[in-house]
Every structure is written in C-alpha cells, then in structure tokens.
C-alpha cells in the first residue's frame, strides 16, 4: 500500500509540471510587457515612449494576467493531460467541458439555495469564474477536477459500443459519465467547501503567525524532498493558492505568492510587494549557495583530479545559475555525503528567513535571467533586489566555507576526492565521448541511449519512459537489476532513485534529448506528455 501511494504521488507530481512550468513563461512575458511601460526605463530609452510600444506592453501584460485569475481551468486541463494514460489531448478537452459543467452546476445549486451574494464579492468566499459566480475554490478546483477527469478517462476511454450506440463510445462516453459526477461534486462542494475555506484560512494564518520558523521550515522541506521528486507538492500550494497570501492588485484579487508577484509586475504603480512573495525566494541557494558548494568541492579535490572536477562542475554551475536547475549539483553530494545535503536544505530555509528579516521581496526561482526580468522592472524600492544579491553573496561564502570544512573534516568522497578505483566519481557525456574516441569506436546520442537501456536491464525490462524537467522517469519490471554505476560513470547521470517499480535518472537540462534517443533506440512511440 505504501508503494502504491508513493507511485500515485510520483505520477501526480510529474503531472503538476504541465501547468506549473507554463506559468513562469506568463510571468516573464508580463515582465517584458511592463518594460515597455516602465517610467524609469522610458526616461533612459525615450524612443520607447510612444503609443505603439507602450500600447503593446499594456496589452501584453494585461492579457497574460488573465491566466493568473483562471488558474483553476489551467490546472484542470493540465493535470488531466498529465494523469491520462492515453488519448491525452481528449482528456484535456473533456476536462475543459467538465470544468464548465461544474461551475454552472455549482452556480445553479447556490441560486436554488439562496446562497448567491449580490454586490462586492471580496471577502465573502465567493468569486466570479469565467463570469459565473461560485464559491472561491481557487486552484484547488482545478486540481480536484483534473484528478477526477483523469480517473474517469483512464477507466472509460476505451469503452466502445456496437450498432446505433457506436458514436457514444470513447471520449464521448467519458464525458457522459463525467457529467453526473461533476454535477454531484458541485452540489457536494457547495455544502462542504465553506468548511475547507475556514481550514485553509486557518492554516495560512498559522503559517503566517509562525513567522520566520514557518519560512525556514518551508525552505528546508522544499529542498529535503528533492530525492523523492515530490518537492513540487510543497511549493505549489503556496505559489498558487491562498496559502501563499491573498492580495488585491489594481482592483483584482489574487491568491498565491507567485500570482501576486506577477500581478504586481503588471501594475508598476503599486506599493511595496506583499510579504507572501517571500515564499518564492528559492533563488539564493540556486544562484549563489550551490555555486559556493561547487567551489568548495573543487578546492577539496585531489590535485590530480582538479581538471576533471572542473570539467564536471562548471556545466552544473552554469545550469544552476542561469536556469535554476540544481539537481545535477545536489546529486553530486546527496548520497556520498548526506550531511551536506541536510546542511544545504537548512541554509536554503535560512536564506529565506534573512530575506524576510531584511524586507526583501525580490525573487529568482528559475535562475539569473528570471531574476533580472522579474525584479529590475519593479525597481529597487519595491523589491530591494540589490540586497537580494548581497544576501546571495553572503550565502555563497557561507556555503563555501561550511562545505569546505565538512568535506575535509569527514573526508567525504565528493567529486575529485574518490579513492583509487572508487565509484563515486561523476562523468559527463563529453568524458564518455573522449573515452570512446580513444578506442576508435563511434559514439553519439544513440550510443549513449543504448548504454542507458542496457544499464536499465534491456528493452524487455523497460515498461514506460517519460521525462520531466531534469529527470528520466521510467517504470521497470525489475528495478533491482539497474546498473547504477554504468548510468553514473558512463552516461553522465547525476543520480538515480528507485521507489517500487519507478526509477528516476537525473540528467539535468539534456534529459529531453536523451529521452528522445532512448525512444528511438527502443523503437517505441513516445508516450504523450
């Protein structure tokens, strides 16, 4: 039962990537739109002060903000697509239809019960969704409907009928079944959701009242769950639901730290950013702290291994700093020196506390490029972004000296410190190519893919192959025969995790290319994402 629950959580966590990874794109484009209307920038670049560019910026940022106020729909469709086992596009379409049925069913039942409030809805627990007045369920509505749609779809998507009923099979039958399900859910949640609203509000209040301890716990836990792949389940509620705060921006109410921040970007004339934005301040460890850790690992490497350590660490540093992808670095010490990973998690939480104490509201969740686009347009007064960099440099030094001390004190076999013939050393794809070149054997992406397949137990042992942002995710018949050392030493994997029949192999930003090569060698059609 425990493994079954973990399998479901892993699948849910992966499905969350679909909506979650789309939303930062909207935020970046909102920031770009704001650049064309930013008063400070127009003073520096007066040629942008014209109706065409200012109008374009206003339309761009204003139109994308609509995504933030319709997150329920975004998550409903995204999760249905991610959780569907097959016919994913049809699952997304059915989720959209189910969402429309739900909100109108809830509105109708509330009208019958005399629950609809007239006038200003702010603070009443009710809101308008696509112009329909319902209880304010926020992003949870989308999550619930996405899961329900996927369950119904996976069970009935292949249902077919004969004769005159043939046209009602497949996705049409899924929708037929879904209509009474979501209608009953609408009636049920109309009754019970007010109690959930009180609970969520109290939980958010408790976290806010716990102050810096709550912030520390959030930051540390978000990192500690990296090995399980479930860390997305920690930060998503705070970024996109009322747990991360509720704030009115330019007459519109927004829930969640990330949503509030994006809305503030589109409203350059606002005041100091809401304190809830601190929940998205994970960039200190990504842009500064782990770079200090890498420098410590390099300086503690054996002299004869420094060149190789540099070749491995520099790409990982660039990936973490620019794109905010930290797993290649974290898996470099997570298993050979668990204490370092615990220290890293604690420092990540501590960095958020320091930013909160200094009243810094800048964010950098996905690397330096995001940091510039999100914070600079809002200005120093509203974000305090220069202090964010100062805190980052402080934590760079803390990470460096602390990691350097612990590596030496405990003689951890981090990169470049392996014993002769040791197996903890990480190899890059470049290393493997150089090795094969010396042996005069041709190698390429398909060669790497073949080695991965062999290390995973061969074609017959591999049931499914998918990937997320940085991990190759597989379902294997027998995970016990996986050759972890070959995956690490010969294919450049940063880490391998096994949970039941689920195996995750961390490759960083190159994972999509690797997954395509694996599919090609296996001669299988890629599983729809």
N, C-alpha and C positions, 0 to 999 in steps of 0.2 A: 504493500500500500504506500509506503514511504517513497519508493522509487517511482511509483505511478504518479504520485503527487508532484514529485520533482520533475518528471517528464512533462507534465502538463504546464508547470510553471516555466520550464525552459522554453516550451513552444509558445506560451503566452508572451514571454519576454522577447523572443525573436519577432513575434508578430507586431509588438509595440514599435519596432523600428520603422515600420512603414509610415505611420503618421508622425512619429517623433522626429525622424530625420528630415521630413519635409518642412516642418515648422521653422527651423533656423534659416532656411532659404527665404521664407517670407520675411523673417526679421531682417536679414541682410538687405533685401530689396527695399524694405521700409526705410532702413537707414540710408540707402542710396538715394531714395526719393527725398528724404529730408535734407540731404546735402544740397539739393537744388533750391531749397527754401531757407537754408540756414543763414541768418543775418550776418554772422561773423564771417562765414565763407564768402558771402556776396560782397562784403567790404574788401576782402583780399582779391577776389576774382570778379570785378564789376561787370565783365562781359556776360556773366551768368544771370545778371539782374535784368531779366527781360520776361515778358509774359509767356513766351514759349517754354523755356526751360523751367520756370517757376510753376507754370501750369502742369507740365509733365511730372515734376516732382510731387506736386499736390495730389494729382490723380494716382500716381504710382503708390505712394504711401497710404493714401486714403482707401484705395480699392483693396489693398492687401490686408488692412486692418479687419476687413470683413471676415477673413479666415479666423481671426482670433475670437470673434464673437459667435462663431459657428463650429467650435471645436467638437461639440457632440457629434455632429454629422461627419466631420473629418475622421474621428476615431471609430465611429460605427462602420464606415466603409473600409477604412484602413485595416482594422482588426479582423473584419470578416474576410477580407482578401488574404491576410496573413495566416489566419487559422484554418482556412479552407484547404482540404486535402487535394482537391481537384476543381476544375472549372472555376478558377479564382475570379475571373472577370465577372462571371454570372453571380457569384457570391457577393461581390461588391455592389452590383446593380440591385440585387434583392435586398441588401442591407439598406440602400437608399430608399427603396419603396417601403420597407418595414419602418424606417425612421419616420417617414411622412405619415404612415398609418398610426404610429404610436402617438405622435404629438397631437394629432387631430382627435384621436380616441380619448386621450387624457383631457384635452380641452372640452370635448363634449361631455365627459363624465363630470368634470368640475362644474360645468354650466348646469347640469341636472342637479348637482348637489348644492348649488348656490355658493360655490367657493370662489368664483372669479371676482377679483378686486378691481374696482374702477380707479382711474387716475394714475398717479405716480406709483410704479411698482417697486421702486428701490427700497430694500429693507423689508419687503413683505414676504419673501420666499417664493415669489412668482416672477416670471420674466417672459419676454417675447422671444420665441424661437421660430425663425423664418416667418415672422408675422403672426404666429399663433401663440396665445397666452397659455402657459402651462406652469407647473411647479419648476423651480430653478434646480435642475439636477446637474447642470454643468457638464463637464467632461465625463462624469460617471454614467450619464445617459448613453453616450456613445459607446463606452466600454461595455456596458451591460448588453446593449442591442447588438454590438459587434459579436460578442461571445454567443449570444442566443442564436443569431442568424447563422453563424458558423456551425453550431451544433445541429441545427435543423438541416442545413445544407449538406453537411457531411453524411447525414443519415438518409436523406431522400433525393439527393441529386441524381442518382442513377435509377430512380423509380420510373418504370415505363408501363404503359397500358396498351391494350390491343383495341382494335376496331375504332369506334367513334370517340373513345376516350384517349386516343393516342396523343392528341395535341396537348393534353393536360399533364404529360409526363415531364421528367427532368426538372429544370429550374422553375417551370410553371407550377409544378406540384409543390416545390419548396415554398413558393410564395403563397399557395393555397393553404398550406399547413401553417405558415408564419402569421397569416392574418389573425386567426383567433388567438394565437399565442401572444402576439404583441398587444392585442386588444385587452386580453386578460391581464397582461403585465401593466398596461396603462392604468387599469382600474385598481390593481393591487398597489402600485407605487403611489397612486393618488392618495391612498389610505395610509401607507406606512412611511412614505418619504419624508413627511414633516418631522418624524422622529429621527430619521437619519440626518436630516438637516441640523437638528439640535446636537446630535452626537458629533458630526463633523465640525460644527462651530465650536463645540467644547474642546475637541481635540486640537484644533488650530489655536484656540485660546490657551490651552495648556502648554503647547509648544512655545507660543509667544511669551508666556509668563515664565517659562523655564529659562528664557534669556539665552545667555551665551552657552550654557550647558547644552541646551537643545540644538543650538547651531553646531557645537562641537560634535555632538552625537550624530547628527545628520551627516556632517562632512566625513567623519571617520567610518561610519557604517556604509556610506556610498562607495568608499574605496575597498572596505573589507569584503564586500560581496562580489568584487571583480572575478575571483576564481570561479564562482558559480554561474556567472553570466546573468545574474539577477539584479545587478545594481541599478538597472533601469527602473525597476519597480520601486526603488527608494525615491529617486528624484522626480519621477514623472508626476505623482500627485501634487508635489509642492510647486512644480513649474506650471501646471495646467489646471489646478483646481483651487478651491477656496482655502485649502490648507496652506497655500503659499501667500495668502492675503487677498483682500477684496478692496479695490480702489476705483474711484470714479475718475476718469480721464476725459476731459473735453465733453462732459455730459454723458459719457458711455461708461457702464460698469464693467470692469474686467476682473477676472479671477485668476490667480496663479502668478508666481513671480515672473516667469518668462513673458507671459501675456501682458502683464503690467509694464514691463520694460519696453516691449515692442510698441505698446500704445503710447508710452512716453516719448519714444523716438519719433513717432508720427505727430507728436504735439510739442514742438520745440519751445513753445512759450510757457510751458508749465514750470512748477517749482521743483524743490528737492525731490528726488525719486523716493518711492515708497520703501520703507525698511525691508519689506519682504524680498526685495531683489537680491538680498544677500544670499538667498538660497541657491543662486546660480553663480556663485563666486568660486567655482572649482578650478579656474584657470591658474591660480597661484602655483599649485603643485604641478600642473601640466606644463606651464610656460617657464617656470623658474626652478621649482623644487627638484623635480626629477632630472633636470639638467645638472644641478649640483650633485645629485646622486651618481650620475654617469661620470662626471669629472672625478669623483671620489673613487669609483671603480677603476677608472683609467690610471689614476695615480697609484693605486694599490696593486695594479697588475705587475706581474714579474717583468723585469726589464726585457727579457727575450720575447715576451708576449704583447708588449705595448702596441706594436704596429698592428697586430691582428685585433686587439681590443679596440683600437681607434677605428679600424675599418668597420667593426660591428656596431659600435656605439654612436658614431656620427650620424648615420642614417636614422637611427632611432631617435636621437636628439632633435633632428630636423623635423621628423614626423610629429613628435610631441609638441614642439614649439609652434610650428606653423599650423598643423591641423588638429592638435589636441588629442591625438591617438596615443595613449600611454601604454597600452598593453605590451608592446614589444620590450619596453624598458622594465615594466613591472614583472614580467615573467622571467627576466634575466636574473632576478634575485628572489622571487617569491618562494620558490621551492628549495633552493640551495641555502637560503638564509631567511627563514620565516620571520625572525625578529625584525629584520629590516623592513619587511612589508607591514608589520604591525606599527612600527615607528612611522613609516610613510603615511599610513592611514591616520594616525594621531596627529601628525603635522599638517595633513590636509584639513582636518577639522579645526586645528588651532589657527591656521591661516584665515579661515572664515571668521573666527572669533575676533582676531586682530582687526580685520577689515570692518567688522561691525563696531568695535570699540572706537575706531577712527572715523566712523560715519562715512565710510567709502561705499559708494553704490555702483561702482564700475563692475562690469562682468567680462569674462573671457573664457566661456565654456568650451569653445572649439578652436583654440589657438590664437596666435597673434593677429592674423588677418581679421578674424571676427572681433577681436578686442578693439582694433582700430575703427572698424566700421560701426560697431555698436556704441562706443563711448565718445570718441572725438566729436561727432556731430552734436552731441548733447552738451558739450562744454565742460570745463573744469568745475564750475560752480555747482552743477547739478550732479556730477558723477564722482568728482575727486580722483579722476583716473591717474594723474601723476603720482599720487600717494599709493595707488594700486601697484604701480611699477616699483616704487620704493619698498613696499612691503614684499613684493616679489623678489627683489634683490636681497633683502634680509633673509628670506627663506631659502634662497639659493645658497647663501653662506651657511645657514643652519643645517640644511641637508648635506652640504659638502663635508663640513667638519664632523657632524654626527655619524654619517655613513662611513667616512674615512676612519674614525675612531673605532666603530663597531666591527668593521671588516678586519682591521688589524687585531683588535682585542680577541675576537672569537675565531680568527683565521678562517673566515668564510671563503668558500671557493667560488667567488664571483668571477665574472669574465676576466680572463687573463691570469687567474690565480690557481688554475687547476693543477692537480698533481700530474706527474708524468704518466701519460696514458689515461688520464682522467676523462670522464664523460660529461662534465658539466659545461664544457665549452660550447658556445653557440656559433654556428657557421652561417654565413649569408649565402644567398643564391650565387653571388659573384664568386665566393670561395669554391663552391661546388663546380662552377664552370671552369675555373682555373685548374682545379684538380683533374677534371676530365680532359681538358685541353692538353695537359702534360702526358696523359695516357693516349693521346691522339684518338679519342672517342668523341663523336659528335654528340652534342647535348643542346637541348633547348627547352622551351616550356613544356613540350610533350614528354621529354625525358624526365624532367622534374616530376611531372604528373604521374608518370609510370612508377617512379620511385615511391611517391606518396601512396599510390594504390597498393603496391606490393607491401609497404610498411603497414598498411591498414588491414592486411590479411588477404588481399586479392579481390578481384571483381566479385566473386561469389560471396564474400563476407560483407560487401557494402550494399545496404538496402536503399538508403537515400543520401543524397548530397545536396546541401544548400549552403548558404553563407550569409553572414550579417556584415556589419561594417568592418570588422577586423578578424573574424573567425570563420574557419571552415567547419560547418556543423554537419555531422554525419550520424546516421543510425546504422549500427553494425549488428550482424547476427551474433558474433562472438568478439566482444571488445577486449578480451583477455589476451588475444594474440597480436595486439597492436605493438609494433616495434617503435617505441618512443625515441630511442637513441638515433635511429635512422631518420626519423622525422625531424629531430633537432639538429643532428650533426650533418645530415646530407641534404636536407630540403629547406633549411632556414627557419623552421618553426620556432617560435619563441616559447611556446608552452603547450601542453596537452592536458586536457581534463576529461575524465571519464565518470559518467553517472549512469549506472544501468547500461542500457544499450546505446546511450547517447555519448558521442565523443566530439569534443571541440578541439580544433588545432588552430592556434593563433599564428597568423601570418602578417597582420597589420594591413596597410592600405593596398597591398598587392593581392589580397585574398580573392577579389572578384576575377582577376586574370587567372589565378591558379585554379579556381573552381571551374572556369570555362575549359581549361586544359584537361582537368580531370574528367569532366563530362565528355569531352571529345575522345579521350583515350578509352573511356568506358563504353563509348558509342551509345550513349543514352540521351534522350531528350532532356534538357534541363527542367527541373521542377519549377513550375511557375512561382514567381515571387509576388 
